[in-house]
């Protein structure tokens, strides 16, 4: 198989282009937020007050990467970590009002990007693409689990 024409490198390059485009649009609109920070804030806002470990899993990041990124969000005042009432060793991550505000500013830009990028893609093409991505993700999860045994 030719690596250059296989799905995974092509997918990786496409994601990089998306990352660059999202961050350019944020910057153009005066929003100092990366695409990853946007994703983290969305997940935290939907799961407000959850332990760091749970949120790391939901973001698909290892605990160290997640903790480092939460530290950056905390320095910006977008999230705060609070000790759990049940176990003081467990840190709960909560979005702040400032975090909600930046998320509300950024969400319409993301929605616009989605509309622009998906324009001209039929519902059948979209469903087929999502089906294929789901198969790839499921296979990757299975491979990871098999190799961790």
C-alpha positions, 0 to 999 in steps of 0.5 A: 500500500502507498502510504501517501494515498492511504486514508490516515495520512490524508485524514491527518493533513486535513485535520491540520488544515482545519486546525489552521483555518479555525485558529486563523478565523478566531484570530481574525475575529479577535478571539485568543483561543486555539481549536483544542482550547475551544473543544476543551471548553465545550466538553467542560461546559457540557460536563461542568464540575466533573473530575479531571480524569473523567474530562481527560477521557472525554477529550481523548487526551492522556491525563498529563496533556489534559492537566497541562491544557487545563492549567493554561485555561485556568491561567486565562481565567476560563476554568477553575479547579475545585477540590471535591467535597467527597475526596479533597484529592480529586479536582473538579473542573468548572467553567467560569463566566469568562470561559462561558463568554469566550465560548459564546463568542467562538461558537458562531465562528465554528458554526460558520466554518462547519457550514462553509466546509460542509457546503456542497456535501450531500446528506448521503456523502456526509452519512457515508463519511461519518460511517467510515470515520466511525469504523476507523475510530472503532478499529483504532480503539480496538487495536489500542485495547488489544495492545494494552493487554 
